[in-house]
Amino acid sequence: MAWCDRCDRYFVSQHALEMHIANSSSHHYCSRCERDFTSPNALESHLVNSPNHNYCRECGDDFDDWQELDEHIEENHWHCDDCDMFFRNEVGLKEHYRQSAAHHYCGPCARHFGNANSLQNHLRSTIHVGRTLNCPGARCNKSFPSISALTLHLESDTCRSGMTRKKVNNLVKDIDTTGVITDRRLITAASNSRTTNTYATEAAWNGTAFECYFCARKFRTLDALNQHLRSPTHENQIYKCPHCQVKFVTLSGLVQHVESEKCGVLRFAMRVMEGLTAGLQKLLL
């Protein structure tokens, strides 16, 4: 005869005992692992954590492999993969995304972002704030969502007003007379020196690519190399953050740093940037 210690009962055979354990409410049996647990919670913990199971906590189904489980959860449940939490409906899941510090989520767009900075950049983009800053340049009708975008436009040599990066630097020199965001030594030396245009020729070909003789960076075409040489890559870092003293080659680089709020300088520096924008507008009209 077979004996059940938990129920204090005899059974006529081992098979009868096994049927009892599998079906009795006093037992919580895992047939796959042939283990009996003392409570429903203990059995569920085993099903969730055992590598022998692919168990859905929400509906109690056990699947043959983890791919089937993932497909099941994706198709049938509202589940946060990062937090491993189930929700009753889509509204509950999206509200979790919106409120949880573990997520960087834009509710109106239903988009996730990798970090808080990326989310803030998105929220400040034209998708949400529109294009609110008009280019102050004569004959230019373009508008931009941020001061950094406007500044980058003025530096790009594409503004119909004829503004260029070098002209922007000279205007900033005239406006920032106390050197709050510029290195006066470098910006003064640059403006007083004769402009030199550097360009590459076919002699830059090294046998496999066109090579920059300043940084050894390689380019597939001569035009790409010359575009690199016209960029601010090899120019002096004439701009500085007034808070953390990080240096930048271009004004747009500094403004992007300020707008990112990485070093806590935003409120002070944005007043400076707004003053510069107003100054640029007066000079360009």
N, C-alpha and C positions, 0 to 999 in steps of 0.2 A: 504493500500500500504506500501511497505517497502523501506527504504531510505538508500543509501550508502553515508556516509559523505565524504569519500575520493574522490569518483568520482562525487559527487554532482548529483546523479541520483536516480530516483524512479524506483521501480520494482513492478510488479503486485502482488507478493506474497513473503512471507518469503523464500519459497523454491527457487524462482527465484533469490533472493538476495544471498542466500547461494551458488547457482551454479555460480553466477557471481564472488563472492569472491574466490571460489575454482579455477576458470579457468582464471580469468583476470590477465594480466601482471602487473596490478597496485597493485595487492595484492600478498602477500607471506604468504600463509595459511598453517597451520599445522592441518591436518584433525584429527589426533589422539588426539591432545590436544585442538582442536577447538579454536585455537588462530591465529590471523592475525598479521603479522609483517610488519614493514614499509619498509624493504629492504631485498634483498636476503642474505646479510651478517648477518642481525639480525636473519633471519630464520635458516641459517646454524649454527650460534652460539647456538641457541636453540636446534637444532637437536644433536649437538655434546655434549652439556653439560647437557641436561635434562635426568634425570633417567628414563624417559618414553621411551627413544629411544636408539637404539644400531646402531649408524649411522657410515658409512664408509665415511670419508672425501674425500678419493681418488676417489671413483666412485659414491658416492651419494646414495648408497643402504642403506635401513633401515631394520634391522633384528629383529626377534622376541625376541632373548635373546643374552647375551654377548658371550656365547659359540659359537653361529653361527657366530657372528661378528669376533671373534678370528680365527675361522677356515677359514673364508673367506679371512681375511688379510693374514694368513699364506700361503694359497694356491694360492692367486692371486696377491699379492703385495710384493714389497721389502720394508720392514718396520723395523725401529729400535725401539724395544719395550722400551728400556731405555729412549730414547730421544723423543719418539712418533713422528718420522719423516718418511715420505715416500720418496722413491727414484724411479727414472725411470727404473733402471735396477740393476742387481746384482753388477756390477762394481761400480756404484755410492754408493751403500750401503757399500761395502767393503772399498771403499776409505774413507767414513765417519768414519768407525770403525778405520781405520789406522791413520787418522789425528786428530780425536776428543780426547780431554783430558779426556773425560768422559769414554773412553774405554781403556782397556789394551789388545791390540789385536796383534796377530802375523799373518801378512799377508800371508807369505809362507805356514803356517800350517792351516790357517783359524780357529784359536783357540782363545777363549776369556779367560782372566785370571782375578782373583778377585782383584788383586792389582798390582801396578807397580813392586814390589819386585818379585812377582811370575812370571811376564813376563820376567824380567831380568834374573832370574834363568833359565827359559826355553831357553832364547836366548843364555845363556852360556853353555847349556847342549850339549851332544854329537849329538843331532839332528841337531844343527846348526854349532857348532865349531869342532865337531869330537873329537877323543881321541888324544890329542896332547902331553900329558905328560907321558913319559915312567917311570915305576917304576925303581928307581936306584938300587934296591936290586939284588944281584947276583942270577942267575937262574930264575928270575921272568920276564916274558914276557908281563905282563899286562900294559895297558896304560889307561890314565884317562883324563877327560875333564877339570879338575880344580885342583888347589893345595889342596883344601879341600878334594876332592875325593881321591887324592893320599895319603894325610895324614891319612884319615880314613882307607884306605887300610893297611897302615903301622902299624896302631894301632890295627888292627882287629885280629892279631895273625894268619892270613891266608897267609901272604906273604911267598913265597918259600925261601926267604933269611933267614928266622928265626927271622925277626924283630917283636918286640912286643911293646905294649904301654909303658911298663916300660923302654925298651931300647930307644924308641923315647924320653921319658922324660929325660933320661940321656944324650942323644946326644944334645938335646936342651940346657940343662944346660951347656954343654961344649962350645956351640956356642954362646949363649946369655950371655956373661960374664958380661955385664953391667946391666942386669935385665930390658931390654926394654919391654919384653913381659912376663917375668916370675917373680914370687915372690921368690927372692933368698933365703929367710929364709925357705920357705916351700919346695922348690925343693931341696935345699941342705940337709935339714933334712930328706926328703924322700929318697934321694939317699944314705945317710949314715946309714940309719936304716936297720935292718935286714928284709928281705922280709918275710911277713907272708901271707899265703894263707888261706883265710877263706872259709869254706864250711859248708853246712847244712846236717843234718842227718834226719832220720825218726822222731826224737824227735821234729822237726819243725812242725809236723802235729798238728793242733789245734782242730781237730774234723770235720772240713769242708774244710780246705785247708792247704797248706804249707805256713807258715808265716815267713816273714823276721824279725829277732829280732832287726834290726837296724831301720827300717821305718814302720813296721807292714803291709807292702804290702803283699797281698795274691796271691798265685800261685796254679795252678791246679796240677802241678807235681813237684817232687823233683828236676828233671833236670832243669826245668824252674827257680826254686828258686836259684839253684847253678849258673846258667848262669847269673842271676841278681847279685849275689854276686861277680862274676868274672868281672862284668862290672865296669866302673868308677863311678857308681852312688854315692857311699859312700866315695870316695876318696877326698883329699884336692883340693881346687881350686887353682892350682899352676900357672895358666896362667891368664894374664890380658890384656885388650885392652889398648894400650898406650895413647889413646885419651880420652875415656869415663870411663876408669878404671873398666868396667864390668869384672867380673872374670869367669873363665871357668875351668872345671876339665881336659879337654883334649885339645891338640893342634888343633885337627880338629874342635872342637867347636869354638875356637878363630878364626881360618881361615874362617869358615863359616860366622861368625859375620863380619869379615873384608870384605869378598866378597859380603855380602848383602848390603854394602854401607849405613848402617843405621845411623852411627854416623860420617860420613865424614872423616874417617881415612884411606880410601882405598889407596891413592897414597903413603903415607908414609909407612903404614904397609905392603903393597904388596912388597916394596923393602926389608923390613926385612924378609918377608916370602920367597921371591925368594933367598935371601942369605942363609936362613936356608935350603931350598931345595938343593942348590948347596953344602952346607956343608954336608948334609945327603948323597948326592951322592958320595962325596969324601970318606966319612967314610965307606960306604957300598960296594964300589967297591973292 
